[in-house]
Amino acid sequence: MGGLELVALRAAGVSLVLDVAGPGVPRVLHWGADLGDAVPLDQLAAAQDAGGNALPPTAPLLPTQYDRWAGRPGLSGHRDGGPGHLRLSLTEPVTVTVDPTGGGTVTATSHDEVAGIAVRTELELTPQGLIRQRHAVTNTAPGVWHVDSLLCLLPVPAQAAEVLDFTGRWSRERAPQRSAFGDQTIAHESRRGRTGFGAPSLFSAGTPGFGFRTGEVWGVHVGWSGDHQHLAQRLPDRDGVLGGGELLAPGEVRLAEGDTYTGPWAHFAYSASGLDGLSAAVHGWLRARPSHPASPRPLTLNTWEAVYFDHDLGKLTALARTAAELGVERFVLDDGWFLGRRDDKAGLGDWHVDADVWPDGLHPLVDEVNRLGMQFGLWVEPEMVNPRSRLAELHPDWVLAAPGRLPEEQRWQHVLDVARPEVFDHLLERLDALVTEYRPAYLKWDHNRDLVEAVHDGAAGVHAQTEAVYRLLDALRARHPGLEIESCSSGGSRVDLGVLARTDRVWGSDNNDPLERQHIQRWTGLLLPPELVGSHVGPPVSHTNGRATSLAFRCATALFGHAGIEWDITGCTDDERAALRSWIGAYRRLRGLLHTGRTVRADHPDPTAFLHGVVATDGGHALYAYAQLGSSARDGATRLRLPGLDPAAAYRVSLLPELPGPHLHGRPWQPDLVLTGATLAGHGLLAPPLRPAEAFILELHRHP
């Protein structure tokens, strides 16, 4: 076998083959298409030897210059400014376990005795076909070793010649952008102290032109809520690599003798059939977690766009009663309930109910919400402080900043240094007291500014801050095991698998305009299944961009998520209330499908329209939404090819009865057809043209 010792793991259409012979860190010979029940390890070894003494095409999992790797090193650092070149060798045989349900784990420990650095590498192929990888670095020698960078990397072949990355801003999160991937480095870096509006849901490389249903694709997501990096790199003499890790500032991680730095998990997925295959792997793994939020996911009303800061018990009680009449199941009191909080310029940090507005505390509202049969939820922003607050007056040194060098205010607020023990203890005490007194089922946990010039204990502070926030979330959940928490950050700026290890959903965006939400939810859904993405029906005119849209379009858009309402529904007409009641009934009837089925997205030829859906795991039930986003160049009927169905099964196709459908020549279009899955996917269904900002939803059942 030419000195190679190969091991193979296999799951869900993915094969992973590693050489664990040493003497260095294992390297991956194959990550990609399934190689079959009996992976031909002897043939792979022979294929590797075919190049004679040529440079091996794949680098180790943690490549360095000693491995003749001229790209970004997997691990870089230094001791007191000295050379940081590492020569890692295995200290014991690599441990490999095979999961009988598919996949398995690989653990390797390596050491550079001269440098005084030890590394533990963990890699897991899950039964869903997802690869999770992380490294832990330990300083084994006297003195301080500075970690500059620690990356998780996996090889991608030359066929992966195009990269899908993302950009974004407030209220327009996760906008896709593509680049050719040649012999170069394409890096996405975030230095915002939080995940970021444009952070990759999945940073992907694939065959040119890959789509949702076509092409080979490899993707990676770094599960970390602080500064982070994703990259694709290819050298002329090696296979490309895809990966990422935490983005560390100089001096941010300093290891004394015996100290260990563990990098975040990087999550890798491969698909032979487009981006939907990547989503299937990640969604499947998320849903298999014991901590995954249980269904049914309650339909939520959030008060923000209904009352903003105008908190009045009578108004909020009327809103709660209207919500209960319509079928809402969770009522969330948003910003404005605590000391001095009449606008967003004051009060953050003073987590006590404002007696001037709530003389009896929140109890009258909470009691009424519970009496109406709804859960109660509450908005908080624990990591922040307004200079105009009692907390800032008492503890000006609690701000995450260098002494005497406050960063510029953003949104009239600063960031608290949660890694300081006294700050951590204060926040935990306040949050625990609120949850103990009012027993909310849910906290909307917000985070409304970037971390700028973040300094903790004399060094760069984003890493310590992120770990401290994780500990705070974990501690609060340990005290209140049934509490659900939403990750909100100016909308969708903290959407990652690190924060979702200790929260139950994300707020996709502060923008409830359904046209924008169609884009935002599509690309958020590349990483997350619908039940983890808050998606609400907003008012007729969006408060973020002033666009007016129909209630039908807003309902059709919000259905495909963890649905809710963000609107003063006390002012709705009878027709609007009837439409909302019908839509809520549809959500409650269909959420079992929406929150367990497989997300599918068609590569629809019209760039001004989206066609997407959810198909039950057994293929027996499906929903598809067709949404017209802009004015189409086409005139006439549209052919909808519906992906993801059982090709051999027959399906009855009809419009979703709870929502209005389109019109054709002035008459309602009401299809009632029985077609096979193969016909629907290969030929398609003719549907009437729509105007911009119109949509309809098809419901399919397997026909006996």
Phi, psi and omega in degrees: 000017173062030179082002179269149171231102189262141173231149183231136172239151187210135178194139169049045177080013181236137172243141178229119182239128181236149169262115184248017185291337185082193005285350183263192180298143180305152174236150182268122176273331182210125168225111182165225188302145180300130180264006175103175184299317180248094181297124184284079185297324180294323178291321178297320179296318179295322179294325178292324181283348186297338181276004181067235181265017180295159179298130178303139184290334183250141178270164175296168178300333180231074189287146175227176178297330178299333178273014182059036177259118183262006178269196177296128181292149177295324179225127175224148180178191181198162174245109179056037177082002180285176180297138183255017182291128183249147173232087186277133176232146178298137177263348178199163180300147178294136179265126180234128173237141180249127178276124181297339177274359180121140179085202182158188184229154176227129178231129180229137174242132183224165188206142166246102185295325181293316180283339182073041182231131174242147182227135171247124181249128177241135177220134180227132167257114184280163177301340180273359180091007178271137175256130175243134184220143171204161178233150174233130184248130180238134174275117184255009184232163177298153180092177184258133175249125182268123175274119178268319183200143176219116186242146167258126186227143171225149184282149171229144185280177182296335179298335178282085189248012178217140182245135172254118179236183183222153167232184180165168178209178178302132180070009174213059186287152168052063175267126186285151173212143185241150179218148170291143183243099178252217176276086189195178173241125174246114186238139172244118183236140177237123178240037184262356182077359173216174189301314175108149180294329183254016181295144180295128166293308167222120175277117195232150172230139182201182177296143186307132179082010181305146182235202178286330184242358186227152175093154171276136183220140174239134183223158179218145174222127177269118183277075185211138187261003176255208178296139185207167179218144171234146181207153168235129183220138176222134176252156181298336186250011181218161168298155174289165174230153176231137180176198180171185180178187175291143176263109187263138173278158178305130178076007185287323178241111181239118185259115169285168180305128181091348180281153181230137170248123178252121179286165179289159174293134168255135185248122184245140177222148177235144175219136173273356185222051170086183186295331178300329177292323174298313180300320181300320180293313182291313180301317180297318179295316179301315183290339179277352180292139175299333183273359182299134185302135185286146174271152004278144178277118187293139176289130193246141164247124175254138190276355191304301184281001174269318185229347186051233183272001184276079182273119180220126185301318180297315179296315182290326176295317177297321178297318179296319181293319177297318179300315181297321179299327182278344180110012176295145185245346179218132183242119187246121175275117184271196188307142173123002188265349190254178192307125173069013188265075177262347174204187185269016180262356186208159168101334182301131183108336182262079189274062173231143179297134182284111183292337178294327180263326183236076184299334178255022185071193178277359187303317180301320179288315181300316181297319180292318177301314179294321178300326180283358178088014180253155170283155177251139176230161187219141177271138174218158173222072193293333187279000189240162178212136170273139172305328175273078178202157177295322182298316180295324178292321182281327188224066179297338181281358180278357180285143178285089185194162172288145180306128178075007182227069178296135173290168178298139175295141169234129183055036179057034182212160173241173180259135174279145179277086185294338180287346173288128185305320182292327177290314179303311183297320179298313182295318179297319179298315182293314180295317179299318180296317179296314182292323179294318184285315189258350177050048175294147174278349194204137171243129170269104189262107187260169184196094199255026172200159174289159171270117184239133181049046183286121180230128176233125176053041175082004181225169176307137195244005184292319180299310181297322179297314182297315179297322181293320177296320175301315180296323180295314177300316181297318182293319179294318178294326178295324178283335183225078190300331182272000185287130172265145180229134174260136172271108175240139179210092189050037189097244189256041183261005170224075180240100180199164184282349174288309180290330180284355171287346181223015172227175191242349173191170174240156171268114189299324181187152170288351182268111177264006173299121187296330177296315176292322182296329176303316178289312185298315181290328178299314186272337168294322180291348173300325179263319192247141174288162188303326185292349180259003184240112176296131185216110190243152170278116179267185180288170182302327178244123184293134180282349180270328183223000175075010182278138176263134179222161182284155177296323180299317180290322178296320179292317181298324180288315185287344183298326188270065178184198168273098199281156178191190182227142176221081193191146175281088185282355175292339179263007181289149173286169178299321180294319179295319178296320178296319179294318178295318180298320179294317179296317178298320176299321178296315179300314182293328177287325191255354186295335174299323175284311184301326189256010173226341184282173182270127177288131178229143179225126181280147170275072186289136186289341181272112183292349180266008182221150176244141173231117183212166181192186176225130181242132180302152183300331178269003178075007187271347186212141182206154172233140175227135175250134172245120185235127176267118187263333180212184179282124183274148174286342181274153178228118180125191184297151179248135178266119181257113177262115190265112184275161167091359182275165173289116186296333184272348184271153172263144183230137169273126185251128177210166174286148174299121189292336185278348181238150181291151178253179182280173177243148177232115182056041176083357181245147178299137175268116185228080181293142173215085189235158170239116182223154178282158175300323179295319179294317182294325180278322186271322181256313177099179183239129178284132182228155182288155177291153179242158170273159177305142181067037170235154180205159168217163183234130176261140174243131182238137174234141174301131183267133181302000000 
